[in-house]
Amino acid sequence: MNSRYYTQQQYDQQRVLEYLSKKGYNRTEATLRMESANQDVDGRPIHTRVEESGGLKYAKAFEAKNFFDNFGISFENEHKGDLRTFQAVALPEHVTTNELSRIYHSQRYRVTLSQTAFYNLIQFLESKETEGGAVVIGIIQTRLNVVTVDRTGDDQFSLARLLERARHTEDFPAEDEGIPGHNPGSANIDRNAGMTVLTKLKLGQVTLDPEARQDVLADLEEEDKWNPPAAGQPTLVDSFEQRIKREESEEVPGKTELPPRPPPLARDVAMEVQKVKENRDRFQILGRTGGVGPGVSVTMFTFHNTNDSITCLDFSKDYLLIAAGTDMHYVRVWSIDGSPLPGPPQPNGQESRPSASHRLIGHSGPVYAVSFAPATASSINQNLTKCKHLLSSSADRSVRLWSLDAWACLVVYRGHDGPVWDVTWAPHGHYFLTGSYDRTARLWSTDRVDYLRLFVGHDRDVDHVCFHPNDTYIFTGSSDKMVRMWLTSNGYPVRMFTGHAGNITALTCSPDGKILASADDSGTIILWDLTAGKLLKRMRGHSKGGIWSLTWSVESTVVVSGGADGTVRVWDVQLANDAGGQGKSIGEGGAGQKIDGTTQVSNVAGAGGKKKTKEVIVTSDQISAFRTKKSSVYKVMFTQQNLVLAGGAYIP
């Protein structure tokens, strides 16, 4: 068929050529003859098959794609976002037009290896020089920045740690690995800056105003007079003075570095007195005794018949109220002990009838975060120190300030260009912080409608925010898997922490102001040393789905977490875990199950072991795990006396 077709085609061409020659169309005839000979007007051959046009050259592009598909999965945990971006790089021109590929192409990728490992690697490659070793050495020299460290001087690269990691298939990105653009803990984004000096932080607690301190001392002396301490217990005055001496020994920020605060009121003095009392009378959580972790008590509040409408929870600091934000655009507040709440004041001066709960209606979108204003419990004058205000943030791009006396909205704060995912009060009140879909965090004060400070730097949504205990710094966590630390006074970035393999789902700073805890949706908690700007350790035990809340004990020795897997877990901060956070694979812990590093857990599944449970990785620094029936844990909070409050919704 094809031979007959081409024969007929050649016959037709010949007749046309004869006709052109007879009519004298010499130029047209010459052009047609060249084309029929598979040549263009310049005499170059016209390729009719892919093989003739150098198809193997284009096949290299397909080889590169196959290489990407085959080996990209190995870097899915560490560089998921980068891999997604590189999928669009299909042509040589894309390498120069795509920002991320241009960065990778122009910068060397930083990798940290022990000196012994690097020496053995080079020795091996030199022995395989003719088998591709020379090529790999060339890639290392031109594309990698290998930082060698002394294995004996860094426990992270000790032989025991390396061998332990090798037993586990799941890995995490090294904190200092990657292309230049940041150094561990540094917020410097200049890609040509090299190693930078970290900004010196002032993490000490801010002391009281001298006049307020005298008022607190006077009230404490009177309290000691009417209620003398028990045998062996220090007086309130002694406890307060010891704390003042400890705070004065630390480096504290100056007045110019602190956001301005309103003058102290009688309420502030009464709250400080109550904090001293609670601090002295608290249950102390110091550390392990005989290899056994400290016991921690958890009180769980579970909401039923919610139809999965609750999106967030918060407990008031006076331990009297609990608030829930919903996807039905309102906030609901209950009393923790179930007692009726007083109603709003009536215009005629009559008392309104108490109610079991109050709805706060005003948002036009789902409520994503609620936060009670600072308060303290008081046995003397509860009305003076009780919680009086609540903040809520919503998908309607606004934040609302609610009065808990009038049960009404006082102020609406607008400024974000997208849903506001999180809102939290400053430790001393007056200021609050928000994080939003618009990739920014903003600082506000209650007496102004406009925001005071804008924090810009994340590549994706700012999902979670929190304050440092001394108000000098703030922290932001984002879907870009980074945590950033900023100066509150001027919005300057001072730290940037990388190492999470998932989106940031919770943030909280230790009461002593030295360690930050952050969690992600892969079930990992990371502790960061703020002074050094480095990762301290990883803690694992939660299943995937997100750790939604973190809280610290008063002594900063224990962290408690709660999340989507329906468990509340207690962690030892001071104990170094195994394998840098790789942990052991065991069954999920049941309610109240003790999981110490010294305890061998074989099966903590359902009764009789009949029901097969999903195995999770648990590091040895987990002290205990409390499992709910079917209630996701939205909020956990340590009280000032080291009791843990937890809240969640039962979802059948």
C-alpha positions, 0 to 999 in steps of 0.5 A: 500500500505504501509503495503504491502510494509513494509511486503514485506520488512520485509520478504526479510530481514528475508530471508537475515538473514537466509542466513547469519546465514547458511553461518556463517556470524555472524557479518554481521548478527548482524549488519543487525539485529540492523539496521532493529531494527532502531539502529546503531552499538552502539545501539543508535536508528536511527530516521526515522521521524523529530519528533523523531529527535527533530524537535521542536528544529530546529523549534525554528530557524524558530520561530526566523526568523518569529520574525525577519520578524514580528518585524524587519520592526519597525526598518527599518528607524533606522537600515536598514543596520544592519537588512540587515546584520542580515538576513545572521545570521541563525546558532549559529555559525554565531553569532560568525563569523559575525562581527556585530552580535558579536558586538551586542552580546558582547556590551550593546545597549545604550538607553536614557530615562527620569528618570520618564519613566525608573521608570514607565517602571520598576514598570510596569515590576515588576507588571507583573513579572509572565507574562514575566516581569522578563524576560524583566527586565533580558534583560534590565540588561544584554543587555541594557545600559539605560542612564537616564536623567532629563526630566526638564533639557533637552527640548528633553525629556520634556513632551510636546516633548514626547507627540508631538512625540507620535502623529506621526508615523514616527520616527528617531534614537536618536542621542546617541542611539546604541551600544558603538563605538562612543559617540555623536559628538565623532570620537572615535571608541574604543568600550571600551573607554566609555564616551570620552572628545570631542576634543576642536575645534578652529572655529574662522576665520583666520586673514589676514597676517599683511602685507596683512592687511595693503594693504587692509586698504590702498585700503579701505581708498582710496575707502572711499575717492573716494566713501564716504558712504551714510548717516548712513552707516559705512565706509569700514575701520570701517566695516573692523576693526569691523570684525577684532576685532570680529575675534580676540575675537574668538579662532583661529587655530595656524599656525601649525594647518593650511595648509600652504598657498602661500604668498598673491598676489595683487589678494588676496588683491583685493578680500578681499577689494571686500568682505568688500564692499559686506559685508557692502552693503548686504541685511541683514537677521537678524531674524523674525520680528513680528513672520514673517520670513525674505524675501529671493529672489531667482533667478532660472536658468533653462536649457531646452532640456538637455535630462536629461544629466546634473548631476551637476551645479555650479555658479562662485563666481564672478557671471559671469559663470555657469558650468554643468557636464554631463553624456556625459563626458564633462563640459559646461560653460555659462555666467550667463547674456547670453553674449558671452564668449571669445574664447581661444587664437590663435597661430597666436595672433589673437583673436578668435571669442566669443562663447555662451558657451564652452565645456571642453572635456577630461573625459572618464566617466560621470562628477559628480561634478564641482567647480569654484575656489574662486573669487569675483565680482569687479567694478574696476578691474574685470580681477584681481578678476574674476574666472580663474579655474574650477575643475571637477570630474568623473567616470573615477577616475580622477579630472581635473583642467581647465583654463577658459582663455585658455578653456583647461585642465591644470592638471589631478589628479589621485589617487582614486580607483573608481568614484570621486563623489564630489570635492570642493575648499578650501575657500581660494583656492590652496587646494581642497577636493575630495570624492570617491566610494573607501570610502576615501576623499583626500586633494590635492593642485593645485601645486602637482599631488599627494594627500596630505592627506588621510581621511579613516573611512567611511564604504561606499562611501564618497559622499559629502565633504566640508571645514570649513570656516577657512580651519582647518577642513573638513567634509565628508558625506557618504552612511553609513549615517554618517558625519565626521569632520577631521583636515586638517593638519594631517587627525585626526578625531575630530567629528562623527555625527549620526542621518540621516535615509538616505544617505547623499546628501549635506553638508555645514558649516555656514559662522561663522563656528559654525554650520554644515548643512547636508541633506539626501535622505529622505528629512531631513536637520539636523543642528549640533552644532560643539562645543558640537558635538550634533544635534541642530534640524531637518528640514523637508519639501522636498519630498523624492528623495534627497536634492541636495544642501544647502547654508547659508546666510552671517549672518548664520541665514538662510539656503536655500535648493534645491532638486529633488522635484523641490522646493527651500526652506528657513529655519530659523536656530534660530527658534526651530521647533515642535516635534524635526523635526516631523512637520505637514502633509500638501500639497506641497508648491507652487511657492512662498508659504509662510509657516510660523510657525504662518500660518495655511496652509489648501491647497496649491495644484493645482488650485481649489483643483481639483488635489490631491497632495502628502502630505509632512511633513513640520516643523514650521521653514520653512520660504517659499517654491518656487516650479518650474514647472518640474525642479529638483534643482541641486544647490543653492548659497547665494551671498555675498549680500544675493541673492540666485542663483538656477539652475536646469534642466527642465525635461518634 
